[in-house]
């Protein structure tokens, strides 16, 4: 049963709160108008040539029934992301849009090998995206990092190539390695060589798991591949012992509620396990997954769990802090963020006359709680 909120928090207020987005795909988070512009510039034929028509064809924000169906939209966006100017624009606009809703820190993920159809070198693909993100930071102040992805349904060899690229750009804007793509029938353990390489080089690991396949996928991600975070993890609730392990070891869950509904990972928002995970003490974070394909923002996702899953203002503050705690950033940088964000959230609570909701409990969102939970 959903827990009622003590007080309604508006979407406008949530937009003002400091946020992270740790699970967002570059090729699924373009502006719709940009896809159309780039297609015209590059003479790429799309399924439709108007915003309304393309929105309908790509089923943006709609239930697709499966992850495989959901991923079909990427076949379209990838067509226009094969040249430098397009990659730069997509990265710059993504960071700019995130900054507009006060996302302070974002980890953008994508697979460079999917952007080489027209001859771009892998290094060029990485450096172009980094440049777009850096320019957005200079203009808007948002801090961004990159996570590079292997694609589980392509090959283990290609994943190893992406892992090598991660190691080459460690310390230069790339902070992690991920395994994305169709999950069913493509277990993470098949890509162990790639994960062994990045772990040997002390690189962070996050893996899509427990979205289109059961807890066994999550167990492999953790125990065979050494994941530090889990992408989605919707089906973790099917294995209570594994769930307890994740909670006890403070392994963050990158939750993407609307996306999970669209892919069929959960039936509807009321069936989403995020409330259960949070109540049990798991380190849950809220993310967009794909701003375009899912038709969402971080603020919308937070408002959704507030209105539909009963997350109070205090709960939302804890989730926001979880995002900063779970980021792939150096410890000293994380401490700085935690102190700053905790103070800002307390100020927001006071301004909104929510001291009782926010301050008179166990205070996990406050400065003291933030330090204790590090």
C-alpha positions as CSV (number, residue, x, y, z in Angstrom):
1,X,0.0,0.0,0.0
2,X,1.3,3.5,-0.9
3,X,2.1,5.7,2.0
4,X,0.3,9.1,2.0
5,X,2.5,12.2,1.8
6,X,2.4,14.6,4.7
7,X,2.3,17.6,2.4
8,X,2.1,18.1,-1.3
9,X,5.3,19.2,-3.0
10,X,4.8,21.0,-6.3
11,X,6.7,20.2,-9.5
12,X,7.9,23.8,-9.5
13,X,9.5,23.4,-6.1
14,X,11.1,20.1,-7.1
15,X,12.6,21.8,-10.2
16,X,14.4,24.2,-7.8
17,X,15.9,21.4,-5.7
18,X,19.6,20.4,-6.4
19,X,19.6,17.1,-8.2
20,X,21.7,14.4,-9.9
21,X,21.1,12.2,-12.9
22,X,23.3,9.2,-12.7
23,X,21.6,7.0,-15.4
24,X,20.9,8.9,-18.6
25,X,21.7,7.8,-22.2
26,X,23.0,10.4,-24.6
27,X,21.3,8.8,-27.7
28,X,18.0,8.6,-25.9
29,X,18.0,12.1,-24.5
30,X,18.1,14.4,-27.5
31,X,15.6,17.2,-28.1
32,X,13.0,16.1,-30.6
33,X,13.5,19.2,-32.7
34,X,17.2,18.5,-32.8
35,X,16.6,15.0,-34.2
36,X,14.6,16.6,-37.0
37,X,17.1,19.4,-37.6
38,X,20.0,17.0,-37.8
39,X,18.1,14.7,-40.2
40,X,17.5,17.6,-42.5
41,X,21.1,18.7,-42.4
42,X,22.4,15.2,-43.0
43,X,19.7,14.1,-45.5
44,X,18.6,11.3,-43.2
45,X,15.1,9.9,-43.8
46,X,13.1,9.6,-40.6
47,X,9.8,7.8,-40.0
48,X,8.1,11.2,-39.9
49,X,9.2,14.8,-40.6
50,X,7.2,16.7,-38.0
51,X,7.5,16.8,-34.2
52,X,4.1,15.3,-33.7
53,X,4.6,12.6,-36.3
54,X,8.0,11.6,-35.0
55,X,6.7,11.6,-31.5
56,X,4.0,9.1,-32.5
57,X,6.3,6.9,-34.5
58,X,8.9,6.7,-31.8
59,X,6.2,6.1,-29.1
60,X,7.8,8.7,-26.9
61,X,6.6,8.4,-23.3
62,X,4.3,5.4,-24.2
63,X,4.3,1.8,-23.0
64,X,6.1,-0.4,-25.4
65,X,5.7,-3.7,-23.6
66,X,9.3,-4.8,-23.6
67,X,12.8,-3.5,-23.5
68,X,13.5,-4.7,-27.0
69,X,10.6,-2.6,-28.3
70,X,11.6,0.4,-26.3
71,X,15.1,0.3,-27.7
72,X,13.8,0.6,-31.3
73,X,13.6,4.3,-30.9
74,X,17.4,4.3,-30.7
75,X,17.6,3.0,-34.2
76,X,16.3,6.4,-35.3
77,X,18.3,8.7,-33.0
78,X,21.5,6.9,-33.8
79,X,21.1,7.6,-37.5
80,X,21.7,11.3,-36.9
81,X,24.5,10.9,-34.4
82,X,27.3,9.8,-36.7
83,X,29.0,13.1,-37.2
84,X,31.0,15.4,-34.9
85,X,28.7,18.4,-34.9
86,X,25.7,16.2,-34.1
87,X,27.4,14.5,-31.1
88,X,28.6,17.9,-29.8
89,X,25.1,19.4,-30.1
90,X,23.4,16.4,-28.4
91,X,25.9,16.5,-25.5
92,X,25.7,20.3,-25.1
93,X,21.9,20.4,-25.2
94,X,21.5,17.5,-22.8
95,X,23.7,19.1,-20.2
96,X,22.0,22.5,-20.8
97,X,18.5,21.0,-20.3
98,X,19.6,19.2,-17.2
99,X,21.1,22.4,-15.7
100,X,17.8,24.2,-16.4
101,X,16.1,22.0,-13.8
102,X,19.0,22.4,-11.4
103,X,20.7,19.1,-12.0
104,X,24.1,19.8,-10.5
105,X,25.9,16.6,-11.4
106,X,25.2,14.2,-14.2
107,X,26.8,11.0,-15.5
108,X,26.0,10.6,-19.2
109,X,26.4,7.2,-20.7
110,X,26.6,5.9,-24.3
111,X,28.5,3.4,-26.4
112,X,31.1,5.2,-28.7
113,X,31.2,2.2,-31.1
114,X,27.6,2.9,-32.1
115,X,28.7,6.3,-33.6
116,X,31.3,5.1,-36.1
117,X,29.1,4.3,-39.1
118,X,30.4,7.2,-41.1
119,X,34.1,6.7,-40.2
120,X,34.5,8.6,-36.9
121,X,37.3,7.3,-34.8
122,X,36.4,6.1,-31.3
123,X,38.7,8.7,-29.7
124,X,37.0,11.4,-31.8
125,X,33.5,10.3,-30.6
126,X,34.6,10.4,-26.9
127,X,36.4,13.8,-27.2
128,X,33.6,15.4,-29.1
129,X,31.0,14.5,-26.4
130,X,33.4,15.6,-23.7
131,X,33.8,19.0,-25.4
132,X,30.0,19.5,-25.6
133,X,29.6,18.7,-21.9
134,X,32.5,20.9,-20.9
135,X,31.1,23.8,-22.9
136,X,27.8,23.4,-21.2
137,X,29.5,23.4,-17.8
138,X,31.3,26.7,-18.7
139,X,28.0,28.3,-19.6
140,X,25.6,26.7,-17.1
141,X,27.7,25.4,-14.2
142,X,26.6,21.8,-14.4
143,X,29.3,19.1,-13.6
144,X,29.2,16.1,-16.0
145,X,31.1,12.9,-16.4
146,X,31.0,10.1,-19.0
147,X,30.2,6.4,-18.6
148,X,31.0,4.3,-21.7
149,X,28.9,1.2,-22.4
150,X,29.5,-2.2,-23.9
151,X,26.5,-3.6,-25.6
152,X,25.6,-7.0,-24.3
153,X,23.7,-8.2,-27.5
154,X,26.6,-7.3,-29.8
155,X,29.7,-9.2,-28.6
156,X,32.1,-9.6,-25.7
157,X,34.9,-8.5,-28.0
158,X,33.3,-5.2,-28.7
159,X,32.7,-4.7,-24.9
160,X,36.4,-5.3,-24.3
161,X,37.2,-2.5,-26.9
162,X,34.9,-0.2,-25.0
163,X,36.6,-1.2,-21.7
164,X,40.0,-0.3,-23.2
165,X,38.6,3.1,-24.2
166,X,37.4,3.7,-20.7
167,X,40.8,2.9,-19.3
168,X,42.4,5.3,-21.9
169,X,40.2,8.1,-20.8
170,X,40.2,7.5,-17.1
171,X,40.9,10.8,-15.4
172,X,40.0,12.7,-18.5
173,X,36.2,12.9,-18.0
174,X,35.3,9.2,-18.2
175,X,34.5,7.7,-14.8
176,X,32.8,4.4,-15.4
177,X,32.0,1.4,-17.6
178,X,28.5,0.0,-18.2
179,X,26.8,-2.9,-20.0
180,X,23.7,-1.9,-21.8
181,X,21.4,-3.3,-24.5
182,X,18.9,-6.2,-24.6
183,X,19.2,-8.0,-21.3
184,X,17.3,-11.3,-21.9
185,X,19.5,-14.1,-23.2
186,X,22.6,-11.9,-22.9
187,X,24.0,-12.4,-19.3
188,X,26.7,-10.0,-18.0
189,X,29.1,-12.8,-17.1
190,X,29.7,-13.3,-20.9
191,X,31.6,-9.9,-20.8
192,X,33.9,-10.7,-17.8
193,X,37.1,-9.9,-19.7
194,X,35.9,-6.3,-20.2
195,X,35.0,-6.0,-16.5
196,X,38.2,-7.5,-15.4
197,X,40.1,-4.9,-17.4
198,X,38.3,-1.9,-15.9
199,X,38.5,-3.3,-12.4
200,X,42.2,-4.0,-12.7
201,X,42.5,-0.3,-13.6
202,X,40.4,0.8,-10.6
203,X,37.5,2.1,-12.8
204,X,33.9,2.3,-11.5
205,X,31.4,-0.2,-12.8
206,X,27.6,0.0,-13.2
207,X,25.5,-2.6,-15.1
208,X,22.0,-2.7,-16.4
209,X,20.5,-5.6,-14.5
210,X,17.2,-6.8,-13.2
211,X,15.1,-4.9,-15.8
212,X,14.3,-7.4,-18.5
213,X,15.6,-10.4,-16.6
214,X,15.4,-11.7,-13.1
215,X,17.6,-11.5,-10.0
216,X,20.2,-13.9,-11.5
217,X,21.2,-11.0,-13.8
218,X,21.8,-8.8,-10.8
219,X,23.8,-11.5,-9.0
220,X,26.0,-11.9,-12.0
221,X,26.5,-8.2,-12.3
222,X,27.6,-8.0,-8.6
223,X,29.5,-11.2,-8.1
224,X,30.9,-12.1,-11.5
225,X,31.4,-8.6,-12.9
226,X,32.0,-6.5,-9.7
227,X,29.4,-3.8,-10.3
228,X,29.5,-0.9,-7.8
229,X,26.0,0.2,-8.8
230,X,23.0,-1.5,-10.5
231,X,21.0,0.1,-13.3
232,X,17.3,-0.4,-12.7
233,X,17.2,-3.5,-10.5
234,X,13.4,-3.8,-10.7
235,X,13.4,-7.5,-10.1
236,X,15.7,-7.5,-7.1
237,X,12.6,-7.8,-4.9
238,X,12.2,-11.4,-6.2
239,X,15.3,-12.5,-4.2
240,X,15.1,-11.3,-0.6
241,X,18.5,-12.6,0.3
242,X,20.1,-10.7,-2.6
243,X,18.1,-7.6,-1.8
244,X,19.5,-7.7,1.8
245,X,23.0,-8.1,0.4
246,X,22.5,-5.0,-1.8
247,X,21.2,-3.0,1.2
248,X,23.9,-4.2,3.6
249,X,26.7,-3.3,1.1
250,X,25.1,0.0,0.3
251,X,25.1,-0.8,-3.4
252,X,23.1,2.1,-5.1
253,X,20.1,1.4,-7.3
254,X,19.7,3.6,-10.4
255,X,15.9,3.7,-10.5
256,X,14.1,5.1,-13.6
257,X,10.4,4.7,-12.7
258,X,8.7,6.0,-16.0
259,X,11.1,4.0,-18.2
260,X,10.5,0.9,-16.2
261,X,6.8,1.2,-16.9
262,X,7.4,1.7,-20.6
263,X,9.6,-1.3,-21.0
264,X,7.2,-3.5,-19.1
265,X,9.7,-4.1,-16.3
266,X,6.9,-3.1,-13.9
267,X,3.2,-3.1,-14.6
268,X,2.4,0.4,-13.5
269,X,3.8,3.0,-11.1
270,X,1.9,1.6,-8.2
271,X,3.7,-1.7,-8.8
272,X,7.2,-0.1,-8.8
273,X,9.5,-1.6,-6.1
274,X,11.2,1.7,-5.3
275,X,9.0,2.4,-2.3
276,X,9.8,-1.0,-0.9
277,X,13.5,-0.6,-1.5
278,X,13.5,2.8,0.2
279,X,11.5,1.6,3.2
280,X,14.0,-1.3,3.7
281,X,16.9,1.1,3.7
282,X,18.3,0.6,0.1
283,X,20.2,3.4,-1.4
284,X,17.8,4.4,-4.2
285,X,18.4,7.2,-6.7
286,X,16.0,8.6,-9.2
287,X,17.1,9.1,-12.9
288,X,15.6,9.8,-16.3
289,X,17.2,6.9,-18.3
290,X,16.2,8.6,-21.6
291,X,14.8,12.1,-21.5
292,X,13.5,11.9,-25.1
293,X,12.3,8.3,-25.4
294,X,10.7,8.3,-21.9
295,X,9.6,12.0,-22.3
296,X,10.7,13.0,-18.8
297,X,13.0,15.0,-16.6
298,X,14.5,14.3,-13.2
299,X,11.9,16.7,-11.7
300,X,9.0,14.8,-13.3
301,X,10.4,11.5,-12.0
302,X,10.7,12.8,-8.5
303,X,7.2,14.3,-8.6
304,X,5.9,11.0,-9.9
305,X,7.2,9.1,-6.9
306,X,6.0,11.8,-4.6
307,X,2.4,11.8,-5.9
308,X,2.1,8.1,-6.8
309,X,4.4,6.3,-4.3
310,X,4.0,8.5,-1.3
311,X,7.5,9.8,-1.1
312,X,7.3,12.7,1.4
313,X,9.5,15.8,1.1
314,X,11.9,14.2,3.6
315,X,12.0,11.1,1.5
316,X,12.7,13.1,-1.6
317,X,15.6,14.9,0.1
318,X,17.0,11.5,1.1
319,X,16.8,10.3,-2.5
320,X,18.5,13.5,-3.7
321,X,21.3,13.0,-1.2
322,X,21.6,9.4,-2.3
323,X,22.3,10.6,-5.8
324,X,25.3,12.6,-4.6
325,X,26.5,9.8,-2.3
326,X,26.3,7.3,-5.2
327,X,28.1,9.4,-7.8
328,X,31.4,8.2,-9.3
329,X,33.4,11.1,-8.0
330,X,36.4,11.4,-5.7
331,X,35.6,11.2,-2.0
332,X,36.7,14.8,-1.2
333,X,34.5,16.1,-4.0
334,X,31.6,14.0,-2.8
335,X,32.0,15.4,0.7
336,X,31.9,18.9,-0.6
337,X,28.7,18.2,-2.5
338,X,27.1,16.5,0.5
339,X,27.7,19.3,2.9
340,X,26.5,21.9,0.3
341,X,23.4,20.0,-0.8
342,X,22.3,19.1,2.7
343,X,22.5,22.7,3.8
344,X,20.5,23.8,0.7
345,X,17.8,21.2,1.4
346,X,17.4,22.4,4.9
347,X,17.1,26.0,3.7
348,X,14.4,24.9,1.2
349,X,12.5,23.1,4.0
350,X,12.6,26.2,6.1
351,X,11.5,28.5,3.2
352,X,8.6,26.1,2.5
353,X,7.5,26.0,6.1
354,X,8.2,22.3,6.3
355,X,10.5,22.2,9.3
356,X,8.3,19.6,11.0
357,X,8.2,17.3,8.0
358,X,11.9,17.6,7.4
359,X,13.7,18.4,10.6
360,X,11.8,16.7,13.5
361,X,12.5,13.1,12.5
362,X,15.8,11.2,12.3
363,X,17.3,13.9,10.1
364,X,19.0,11.8,7.5
365,X,18.8,14.6,4.9
366,X,20.6,17.1,7.2
367,X,24.3,17.8,7.6
368,X,24.6,15.4,10.5
369,X,22.7,12.7,8.7
370,X,24.6,13.3,5.5
371,X,28.0,12.8,7.2
372,X,26.8,9.7,9.1
373,X,25.5,8.1,5.9
374,X,28.7,8.6,3.8
